């Protein structure tokens, strides 16, 4: 008993001596601080790893690029018939232009039932025979009008804002809303009761900003 008591006394005396040393308490506090910092760092590393494993990177969806009709917008007007027939093509009636010479203006007058009207396009004939009518430019069929008297009519709207009209046609191959490519067959030329003197022909019109313009501004005959 005395020996144990003596040991305890000696230990307590040594502890008191250490506590009286100037380095004792700073060492204790420093050690505790080091342990605390180590715990904080370890916790931070563990939690950051967990977050990196659970957080998914946001999925970036690629937006579909709109389809731009680049080719259609840069197209130039072509003949509404096969170009290998150009030598046989004849303009029966011209577009009425008030600034044109007298002969051209006279040729642009249409006569029906002793009534004169001015032509808003050109009437094209190829050997007075039916020929395949082609889309002069790519676009969308805006209207298909069936009228046996004045001649069936197809209206095509184009990406550049123009419109082309094809009248006096039969065997129509397109309908309203169809997309057509330049040079695509759309009908066949025929005759009509409103302009019987022209025989089998195509009446072709070009519109800019809703106004008729002379097709000869774009096509050479």
C-alpha positions as protocol buffer text, in pm:
chain_id: "A"
residue {
  index: 1
  type: UNK
  ca { x: 0 y: 0 z: 0 }
}
residue {
  index: 2
  type: UNK
  ca { x: 272 y: 242 z: 94 }
}
residue {
  index: 3
  type: UNK
  ca { x: 466 y: 159 z: -219 }
}
residue {
  index: 4
  type: UNK
  ca { x: 162 y: 233 z: -443 }
}
residue {
  index: 5
  type: UNK
  ca { x: 98 y: 552 z: -255 }
}
residue {
  index: 6
  type: UNK
  ca { x: 461 y: 656 z: -293 }
}
residue {
  index: 7
  type: UNK
  ca { x: 444 y: 591 z: -668 }
}
residue {
  index: 8
  type: UNK
  ca { x: 133 y: 802 z: -702 }
}
residue {
  index: 9
  type: UNK
  ca { x: 295 y: 1080 z: -502 }
}
residue {
  index: 10
  type: UNK
  ca { x: 605 y: 1067 z: -718 }
}
residue {
  index: 11
  type: UNK
  ca { x: 392 y: 1076 z: -1037 }
}
residue {
  index: 12
  type: UNK
  ca { x: 189 y: 1372 z: -915 }
}
residue {
  index: 13
  type: UNK
  ca { x: 503 y: 1555 z: -814 }
}
residue {
  index: 14
  type: UNK
  ca { x: 655 y: 1497 z: -1160 }
}
residue {
  index: 15
  type: UNK
  ca { x: 334 y: 1617 z: -1324 }
}
residue {
  index: 16
  type: UNK
  ca { x: 338 y: 1932 z: -1115 }
}
residue {
  index: 17
  type: UNK
  ca { x: 699 y: 1991 z: -1213 }
}
residue {
  index: 18
  type: UNK
  ca { x: 610 y: 1951 z: -1586 }
}
residue {
  index: 19
  type: UNK
  ca { x: 314 y: 2182 z: -1548 }
}
residue {
  index: 20
  type: UNK
  ca { x: 543 y: 2443 z: -1404 }
}
residue {
  index: 21
  type: UNK
  ca { x: 762 y: 2427 z: -1714 }
}
residue {
  index: 22
  type: UNK
  ca { x: 700 y: 2713 z: -1960 }
}
residue {
  index: 23
  type: UNK
  ca { x: 667 y: 2477 z: -2258 }
}
residue {
  index: 24
  type: UNK
  ca { x: 414 y: 2238 z: -2104 }
}
residue {
  index: 25
  type: UNK
  ca { x: 82 y: 2406 z: -2171 }
}
residue {
  index: 26
  type: UNK
  ca { x: 174 y: 2536 z: -2519 }
}
residue {
  index: 27
  type: UNK
  ca { x: 273 y: 2182 z: -2611 }
}
residue {
  index: 28
  type: UNK
  ca { x: -60 y: 2046 z: -2485 }
}
residue {
  index: 29
  type: UNK
  ca { x: -262 y: 2311 z: -2666 }
}
residue {
  index: 30
  type: UNK
  ca { x: -55 y: 2270 z: -2984 }
}
residue {
  index: 31
  type: UNK
  ca { x: -108 y: 1895 z: -2985 }
}
residue {
  index: 32
  type: UNK
  ca { x: -481 y: 1934 z: -2936 }
}
residue {
  index: 33
  type: UNK
  ca { x: -494 y: 2190 z: -3218 }
}
residue {
  index: 34
  type: UNK
  ca { x: -301 y: 1958 z: -3449 }
}
residue {
  index: 35
  type: UNK
  ca { x: -541 y: 1672 z: -3378 }
}
residue {
  index: 36
  type: UNK
  ca { x: -843 y: 1897 z: -3435 }
}
residue {
  index: 37
  type: UNK
  ca { x: -703 y: 2028 z: -3766 }
}
residue {
  index: 38
  type: UNK
  ca { x: -631 y: 1674 z: -3878 }
}
residue {
  index: 39
  type: UNK
  ca { x: -988 y: 1571 z: -3807 }
}
residue {
  index: 40
  type: UNK
  ca { x: -1127 y: 1871 z: -3997 }
}
residue {
  index: 41
  type: UNK
  ca { x: -906 y: 1807 z: -4300 }
}
residue {
  index: 42
  type: UNK
  ca { x: -996 y: 1437 z: -4304 }
}
residue {
  index: 43
  type: UNK
  ca { x: -1368 y: 1519 z: -4286 }
}
residue {
  index: 44
  type: UNK
  ca { x: -1341 y: 1773 z: -4569 }
}
residue {
  index: 45
  type: UNK
  ca { x: -1162 y: 1526 z: -4796 }
}
residue {
  index: 46
  type: UNK
  ca { x: -1420 y: 1255 z: -4731 }
}
residue {
  index: 47
  type: UNK
  ca { x: -1721 y: 1481 z: -4790 }
}
residue {
  index: 48
  type: UNK
  ca { x: -1572 y: 1632 z: -5110 }
}
residue {
  index: 49
  type: UNK
  ca { x: -1511 y: 1286 z: -5250 }
}
residue {
  index: 50
  type: UNK
  ca { x: -1869 y: 1189 z: -5174 }
}
residue {
  index: 51
  type: UNK
  ca { x: -2002 y: 1499 z: -5350 }
}
residue {
  index: 52
  type: UNK
  ca { x: -1785 y: 1441 z: -5654 }
}
residue {
  index: 53
  type: UNK
  ca { x: -1920 y: 1087 z: -5681 }
}
residue {
  index: 54
  type: UNK
  ca { x: -2288 y: 1180 z: -5638 }
}
residue {
  index: 55
  type: UNK
  ca { x: -2312 y: 1508 z: -5832 }
}
residue {
  index: 56
  type: UNK
  ca { x: -2361 y: 1445 z: -6203 }
}
residue {
  index: 57
  type: UNK
  ca { x: -2236 y: 1689 z: -6459 }
}
residue {
  index: 58
  type: UNK
  ca { x: -2521 y: 1875 z: -6627 }
}
residue {
  index: 59
  type: UNK
  ca { x: -2617 y: 1726 z: -6959 }
}
residue {
  index: 60
  type: UNK
  ca { x: -2587 y: 1981 z: -7236 }
}
residue {
  index: 61
  type: UNK
  ca { x: -2834 y: 1909 z: -7511 }
}
residue {
  index: 62
  type: UNK
  ca { x: -2730 y: 2015 z: -7855 }
}
residue {
  index: 63
  type: UNK
  ca { x: -2992 y: 2224 z: -8023 }
}
residue {
  index: 64
  type: UNK
  ca { x: -3088 y: 2111 z: -8368 }
}
residue {
  index: 65
  type: UNK
  ca { x: -2980 y: 2362 z: -8626 }
}
residue {
  index: 66
  type: UNK
  ca { x: -3270 y: 2495 z: -8826 }
}
residue {
  index: 67
  type: UNK
  ca { x: -3284 y: 2383 z: -9184 }
}
residue {
  index: 68
  type: UNK
  ca { x: -3204 y: 2677 z: -9400 }
}
residue {
  index: 69
  type: UNK
  ca { x: -3297 y: 2658 z: -9767 }
}
residue {
  index: 70
  type: UNK
  ca { x: -2970 y: 2815 z: -9875 }
}
residue {
  index: 71
  type: UNK
  ca { x: -2975 y: 2677 z: -10228 }
}
residue {
  index: 72
  type: UNK
  ca { x: -3335 y: 2780 z: -10285 }
}
residue {
  index: 73
  type: UNK
  ca { x: -3266 y: 3134 z: -10168 }
}
residue {
  index: 74
  type: UNK
  ca { x: -2975 y: 3175 z: -10412 }
}
residue {
  index: 75
  type: UNK
  ca { x: -3146 y: 3018 z: -10714 }
}
residue {
  index: 76
  type: UNK
  ca { x: -3209 y: 3221 z: -11025 }
}
residue {
  index: 77
  type: UNK
  ca { x: -3527 y: 3191 z: -11228 }
}
residue {
  index: 78
  type: UNK
  ca { x: -3515 y: 2928 z: -11500 }
}
residue {
  index: 79
  type: UNK
  ca { x: -3742 y: 2852 z: -11794 }
}
residue {
  index: 80
  type: UNK
  ca { x: -4066 y: 2673 z: -11700 }
}
residue {
  index: 81
  type: UNK
  ca { x: -3986 y: 2406 z: -11958 }
}
residue {
  index: 82
  type: UNK
  ca { x: -3686 y: 2193 z: -12055 }
}
residue {
  index: 83
  type: UNK
  ca { x: -3406 y: 2414 z: -12183 }
}
residue {
  index: 84
  type: UNK
  ca { x: -3336 y: 2182 z: -12476 }
}
residue {
  index: 85
  type: UNK
  ca { x: -3672 y: 2304 z: -12613 }
}
residue {
  index: 86
  type: UNK
  ca { x: -3572 y: 2671 z: -12599 }
}
residue {
  index: 87
  type: UNK
  ca { x: -3511 y: 2696 z: -12974 }
}
residue {
  index: 88
  type: UNK
  ca { x: -3867 y: 2584 z: -13042 }
}
residue {
  index: 89
  type: UNK
  ca { x: -4026 y: 2800 z: -12772 }
}
residue {
  index: 90
  type: UNK
  ca { x: -4218 y: 3106 z: -12884 }
}
residue {
  index: 91
  type: UNK
  ca { x: -4371 y: 3390 z: -12682 }
}
residue {
  index: 92
  type: UNK
  ca { x: -4719 y: 3432 z: -12828 }
}
residue {
  index: 93
  type: UNK
  ca { x: -4819 y: 3718 z: -12600 }
}
residue {
  index: 94
  type: UNK
  ca { x: -4594 y: 3948 z: -12401 }
}
residue {
  index: 95
  type: UNK
  ca { x: -4623 y: 4103 z: -12057 }
}
residue {
  index: 96
  type: UNK
  ca { x: -4799 y: 4438 z: -12089 }
}
residue {
  index: 97
  type: UNK
  ca { x: -4546 y: 4711 z: -12015 }
}
residue {
  index: 98
  type: UNK
  ca { x: -4669 y: 5066 z: -12058 }
}
residue {
  index: 99
  type: UNK
  ca { x: -4312 y: 5174 z: -12136 }
}
residue {
  index: 100
  type: UNK
  ca { x: -4265 y: 4917 z: -12414 }
}
residue {
  index: 101
  type: UNK
  ca { x: -4293 y: 5001 z: -12783 }
}
residue {
  index: 102
  type: UNK
  ca { x: -4630 y: 5000 z: -12955 }
}
residue {
  index: 103
  type: UNK
  ca { x: -4584 y: 4660 z: -13121 }
}
residue {
  index: 104
  type: UNK
  ca { x: -4494 y: 4493 z: -12790 }
}
residue {
  index: 105
  type: UNK
  ca { x: -4789 y: 4657 z: -12612 }
}
residue {
  index: 106
  type: UNK
  ca { x: -5023 y: 4544 z: -12888 }
}
residue {
  index: 107
  type: UNK
  ca { x: -4889 y: 4190 z: -12856 }
}
residue {
  index: 108
  type: UNK
  ca { x: -4965 y: 4202 z: -12482 }
}
residue {
  index: 109
  type: UNK
  ca { x: -5338 y: 4262 z: -12531 }
}
residue {
  index: 110
  type: UNK
  ca { x: -5574 y: 3968 z: -12486 }
}
residue {
  index: 111
  type: UNK
  ca { x: -5909 y: 3970 z: -12665 }
}
residue {
  index: 112
  type: UNK
  ca { x: -6213 y: 3780 z: -12543 }
}
residue {
  index: 113
  type: UNK
  ca { x: -6571 y: 3845 z: -12645 }
}
residue {
  index: 114
  type: UNK
  ca { x: -6463 y: 4174 z: -12806 }
}
residue {
  index: 115
  type: UNK
  ca { x: -6308 y: 4284 z: -12475 }
}
residue {
  index: 116
  type: UNK
  ca { x: -5940 y: 4374 z: -12444 }
}
residue {
  index: 117
  type: UNK
  ca { x: -5740 y: 4290 z: -12134 }
}
residue {
  index: 118
  type: UNK
  ca { x: -5371 y: 4333 z: -12066 }
}
residue {
  index: 119
  type: UNK
  ca { x: -5145 y: 4034 z: -12013 }
}
residue {
  index: 120
  type: UNK
  ca { x: -4991 y: 4000 z: -11666 }
}
residue {
  index: 121
  type: UNK
  ca { x: -4738 y: 3744 z: -11788 }
}
residue {
  index: 122
  type: UNK
  ca { x: -4618 y: 3577 z: -12106 }
}
residue {
  index: 123
  type: UNK
  ca { x: -4789 y: 3304 z: -12308 }
}
residue {
  index: 124
  type: UNK
  ca { x: -4540 y: 3039 z: -12422 }
}
residue {
  index: 125
  type: UNK
  ca { x: -4598 y: 2786 z: -12699 }
}
residue {
  index: 126
  type: UNK
  ca { x: -4371 y: 2507 z: -12821 }
}
residue {
  index: 127
  type: UNK
  ca { x: -4475 y: 2394 z: -13169 }
}
residue {
  index: 128
  type: UNK
  ca { x: -4840 y: 2428 z: -13057 }
}
residue {
  index: 129
  type: UNK
  ca { x: -4798 y: 2093 z: -12882 }
}
residue {
  index: 130
  type: UNK
  ca { x: -4835 y: 1994 z: -12514 }
}
residue {
  index: 131
  type: UNK
  ca { x: -4509 y: 2023 z: -12323 }
}
residue {
  index: 132
  type: UNK
  ca { x: -4399 y: 1940 z: -11972 }
}
residue {
  index: 133
  type: UNK
  ca { x: -4424 y: 2241 z: -11740 }
}
residue {
  index: 134
  type: UNK
  ca { x: -4140 y: 2267 z: -11485 }
}
residue {
  index: 135
  type: UNK
  ca { x: -4105 y: 2463 z: -11161 }
}
residue {
  index: 136
  type: UNK
  ca { x: -3898 y: 2772 z: -11244 }
}
residue {
  index: 137
  type: UNK
  ca { x: -3758 y: 2780 z: -10888 }
}
residue {
  index: 138
  type: UNK
  ca { x: -3777 y: 2568 z: -10574 }
}
residue {
  index: 139
  type: UNK
  ca { x: -4058 y: 2652 z: -10335 }
}
residue {
  index: 140
  type: UNK
  ca { x: -4395 y: 2551 z: -10194 }
}
residue {
  index: 141
  type: UNK
  ca { x: -4719 y: 2511 z: -10383 }
}
residue {
  index: 142
  type: UNK
  ca { x: -4941 y: 2788 z: -10251 }
}
residue {
  index: 143
  type: UNK
  ca { x: -5251 y: 2719 z: -10460 }
}
residue {
  index: 144
  type: UNK
  ca { x: -5389 y: 2485 z: -10721 }
}
residue {
  index: 145
  type: UNK
  ca { x: -5695 y: 2634 z: -10892 }
}
residue {
  index: 146
  type: UNK
  ca { x: -5902 y: 2421 z: -11128 }
}
residue {
  index: 147
  type: UNK
  ca { x: -6088 y: 2623 z: -11391 }
}
residue {
  index: 148
  type: UNK
  ca { x: -6153 y: 2472 z: -11732 }
}
residue {
  index: 149
  type: UNK
  ca { x: -6261 y: 2807 z: -11879 }
}
residue {
  index: 150
  type: UNK
  ca { x: -5959 y: 3026 z: -11793 }
}
residue {
  index: 151
  type: UNK
  ca { x: -5724 y: 2730 z: -11760 }
}
residue {
  index: 152
  type: UNK
  ca { x: -5607 y: 2550 z: -11447 }
}
residue {
  index: 153
  type: UNK
  ca { x: -5354 y: 2744 z: -11242 }
}
residue {
  index: 154
  type: UNK
  ca { x: -5064 y: 2657 z: -11009 }
}
residue {
  index: 155
  type: UNK
  ca { x: -4910 y: 2914 z: -10774 }
}
residue {
  index: 156
  type: UNK
  ca { x: -4566 y: 2849 z: -10620 }
}
residue {
  index: 157
  type: UNK
  ca { x: -4419 y: 3065 z: -10343 }
}
residue {
  index: 158
  type: UNK
  ca { x: -4039 y: 3085 z: -10328 }
}
residue {
  index: 159
  type: UNK
  ca { x: -3802 y: 3148 z: -10032 }
}
residue {
  index: 160
  type: UNK
  ca { x: -3680 y: 3478 z: -10181 }
}
residue {
  index: 161
  type: UNK
  ca { x: -4032 y: 3621 z: -10160 }
}
residue {
  index: 162
  type: UNK
  ca { x: -4118 y: 3577 z: -10528 }
}
residue {
  index: 163
  type: UNK
  ca { x: -4410 y: 3384 z: -10671 }
}
residue {
  index: 164
  type: UNK
  ca { x: -4451 y: 3210 z: -11005 }
}
residue {
  index: 165
  type: UNK
  ca { x: -4790 y: 3135 z: -11163 }
}
residue {
  index: 166
  type: UNK
  ca { x: -4851 y: 2863 z: -11423 }
}
residue {
  index: 167
  type: UNK
  ca { x: -5186 y: 2887 z: -11603 }
}
residue {
  index: 168
  type: UNK
  ca { x: -5348 y: 2688 z: -11886 }
}
residue {
  index: 169
  type: UNK
  ca { x: -5218 y: 2355 z: -11755 }
}
residue {
  index: 170
  type: UNK
  ca { x: -5353 y: 2002 z: -11730 }
}
residue {
  index: 171
  type: UNK
  ca { x: -5239 y: 1671 z: -11578 }
}
residue {
  index: 172
  type: UNK
  ca { x: -5136 y: 1855 z: -11260 }
}
residue {
  index: 173
  type: UNK
  ca { x: -4879 y: 1659 z: -11056 }
}
residue {
  index: 174
  type: UNK
  ca { x: -4872 y: 1870 z: -10737 }
}
residue {
  index: 175
  type: UNK
  ca { x: -5115 y: 1984 z: -10468 }
}
residue {
  index: 176
  type: UNK
  ca { x: -5131 y: 2272 z: -10224 }
}
residue {
  index: 177
  type: UNK
  ca { x: -4857 y: 2248 z: -9958 }
}
residue {
  index: 178
  type: UNK
  ca { x: -4619 y: 2036 z: -10167 }
}
residue {
  index: 179
  type: UNK
  ca { x: -4251 y: 2128 z: -10167 }
}
residue {
  index: 180
  type: UNK
  ca { x: -4108 y: 2136 z: -10518 }
}
residue {
  index: 181
  type: UNK
  ca { x: -3754 y: 2154 z: -10650 }
}
residue {
  index: 182
  type: UNK
  ca { x: -3639 y: 2373 z: -10936 }
}
residue {
  index: 183
  type: UNK
  ca { x: -3691 y: 2190 z: -11265 }
}
residue {
  index: 184
  type: UNK
  ca { x: -3945 y: 1947 z: -11118 }
}
residue {
  index: 185
  type: UNK
  ca { x: -4237 y: 1859 z: -11351 }
}
residue {
  index: 186
  type: UNK
  ca { x: -4563 y: 2003 z: -11217 }
}
residue {
  index: 187
  type: UNK
  ca { x: -4810 y: 1983 z: -11511 }
}
residue {
  index: 188
  type: UNK
  ca { x: -4857 y: 1983 z: -11888 }
}
residue {
  index: 189
  type: UNK
  ca { x: -4947 y: 2280 z: -12107 }
}
residue {
  index: 190
  type: UNK
  ca { x: -5289 y: 2284 z: -12268 }
}
residue {
  index: 191
  type: UNK
  ca { x: -5545 y: 2515 z: -12430 }
}
residue {
  index: 192
  type: UNK
  ca { x: -5836 y: 2699 z: -12271 }
}
residue {
  index: 193
  type: UNK
  ca { x: -6159 y: 2870 z: -12370 }
}
residue {
  index: 194
  type: UNK
  ca { x: -6063 y: 3212 z: -12237 }
}
residue {
  index: 195
  type: UNK
  ca { x: -5769 y: 3252 z: -12478 }
}
residue {
  index: 196
  type: UNK
  ca { x: -5845 y: 3015 z: -12766 }
}
residue {
  index: 197
  type: UNK
  ca { x: -5631 y: 3199 z: -13024 }
}
residue {
  index: 198
  type: UNK
  ca { x: -5317 y: 3101 z: -12832 }
}
residue {
  index: 199
  type: UNK
  ca { x: -5384 y: 2731 z: -12880 }
}
residue {
  index: 200
  type: UNK
  ca { x: -5182 y: 2496 z: -12659 }
}
residue {
  index: 201
  type: UNK
  ca { x: -4966 y: 2718 z: -12440 }
}
residue {
  index: 202
  type: UNK
  ca { x: -4849 y: 2805 z: -12090 }
}
residue {
  index: 203
  type: UNK
  ca { x: -4932 y: 3142 z: -11940 }
}
residue {
  index: 204
  type: UNK
  ca { x: -4638 y: 3215 z: -11708 }
}
residue {
  index: 205
  type: UNK
  ca { x: -4633 y: 3497 z: -11452 }
}
residue {
  index: 206
  type: UNK
  ca { x: -4368 y: 3624 z: -11208 }
}
residue {
  index: 207
  type: UNK
  ca { x: -4455 y: 3830 z: -10900 }
}
residue {
  index: 208
  type: UNK
  ca { x: -4228 y: 4036 z: -10676 }
}
residue {
  index: 209
  type: UNK
  ca { x: -4371 y: 4172 z: -10350 }
}
residue {
  index: 210
  type: UNK
  ca { x: -4715 y: 4072 z: -10478 }
}
residue {
  index: 211
  type: UNK
  ca { x: -4683 y: 4267 z: -10803 }
}
residue {
  index: 212
  type: UNK
  ca { x: -4654 y: 4121 z: -11152 }
}
residue {
  index: 213
  type: UNK
  ca { x: -4326 y: 4187 z: -11329 }
}
residue {
  index: 214
  type: UNK
  ca { x: -4210 y: 4105 z: -11678 }
}
residue {
  index: 215
  type: UNK
  ca { x: -4065 y: 3749 z: -11688 }
}
residue {
  index: 216
  type: UNK
  ca { x: -3834 y: 3871 z: -11964 }
}
residue {
  index: 217
  type: UNK
  ca { x: -3647 y: 4059 z: -11689 }
}
residue {
  index: 218
  type: UNK
  ca { x: -3513 y: 3719 z: -11587 }
}
residue {
  index: 219
  type: UNK
  ca { x: -3545 y: 3504 z: -11898 }
}
residue {
  index: 220
  type: UNK
  ca { x: -3412 y: 3558 z: -12247 }
}
residue {
  index: 221
  type: UNK
  ca { x: -3625 y: 3439 z: -12540 }
}
